């Protein structure tokens, strides 16, 4: 717990300034969700093109991407194989940015969604289904605290 204290303090500062947070560690999808929840944040859900664009803009501004970047977002088909929904809301996807050929379910363990930036493969902020347990990526948490304006939308 002592090692989490500086991160918790940092996250408090970051969430006051930003809607999103990318912790400085890699985790599997389940651990990523747990960490977001422990920060009183939600695992990122993307309901619209605008949500997607705002997240991509945030990631670009942080400099946390270079030639390639893989980030967990909070989508999966763990509840029902082939039906993707958001961990934070339980809602099915109404918007997606699947990479060509995805979701592909190459095997039965690729149930969680990553957002990937890998230009040499022509994946520019698209989504792939990936192994939830074996893969460890950075991940995106979203603040639960709405601004005064957002509360009235």
N, C-alpha and C positions, 0 to 999 in steps of 0.2 A: 504494500500500500504506500510505503514511503516513496517509491519510485514514481507513483502516479501523482503525487502531490504537485510537483512542478507543472506537470501536464494539465492538471485540473485548474491550477491558477492561470496558466496560459490560455486555456480554453475559455475561461471566464472573460478574459480580456478580448479574445478573438470574437466570441459570440456577441459581445456588445457592439462590435464594429462591423460585423459581417453576418450575412444570412447562412453562409456555409463555412465548414471547417474540414480540413484534411489533416488528420493527426499524422505526426511524423513517424509512423510505424506501419509495417505491413502485417496483415492478418488474413485468416480465412474468412469466408463470408459470415459465418456464425459469430466469430469473435468480433468482427467489425460491427455487426448489429449490436452486440452486447456493449461494446465500447461506446458507440453513439448513445445508447440508452443510459449508460452510466454518467454521461455528460449532460443529461437532461436534453438530449437532442434526438432527432429521428434519423434513421438510415434513409438516405436520399431517395425520394420518389420524383418522377418526371412525368407530369400529366399532359404537358403541352410543348409545342415547339419553342415557345417563349421560355419555359422552364429550362429546357435543354440549352438554349442559347445563353441564358444567364449563367448557368453552371459552367459552360465552356469558357465564357468570358472570364469568370472567376478563376478557373484553373489556369488560364493563360496569364492572368495578372499575377498569380502567385509564383510563376516561374517553375512550378512543379511538373513540368513536362519538358522533354527535349526531343530526341529523335523518336522516342516512343514512350507511351505511358499507358498503363492499365489501371483502372480504378473500379473498385466494386461500387455498384449502386444497389439500392434496396429491393430489386425485383427478383422474383424466382417463380418456378412452377412446382415448388415443394408441396403445396396443398393439393394440387391436381396436375398430374403430368400433362404437359402440353398447353396448360392454361396459365399464363404469366400474370402475376399480381404483385402489388407493392406490400412489403413487410410492414410499413408504417400505417397503412390505411386498410389493407385487405382488398382494395379495389383492383379489378382487372385492368390490364393495360388498355388505354384508349388511344394512346400515342406510342410510337416506338421509332427507333432508329437502327433497326437490325442491319448488320452487315450482310452483304450478299451471301445467301446460303445459310443464314442463321434465322432462328434457332435451328440447329442441325441435329441435336441429340445423337451425336456420334456414338455415345454410349449412355447408359442410364444414369450416369453420375453428373452430367452437365446440366444442373438445374438452376444455377444462379447467374445473375446478369452482371457483366462487366462493361464499362464504357472504355473504348480503346482508341488511342491515337497512335497510329503506326503507318505513316504516309507511304513508306516503301511497299507496303502491302495494300495500299489504297483504303486503309481503314482510318478515316479522319473523324473522330468523335462518334463512331458508330458503336453498336452494342453487339455482344456475343454472349452465348450461353457457355458457362464454364463450370468446372468441378468446384463445388462449394467448399470442400474440405482440404483438398490437396493444394490448391492454388492460394498463394498469399500475395495480395496486392494492397496498395494504398486504397483508401476508401473515403467516401464523402458523407459527412453528417450535416444535417440541416437544423437550424435553430427552431425551437418550438415557440419562441417568443415573437409574436407578431408586433409590427409597428402599429402605431395608432391608426394610420391610413389603412393598413392591411386588415385590421379588425372590422372595418366597415365595408369591405368589398363584397 
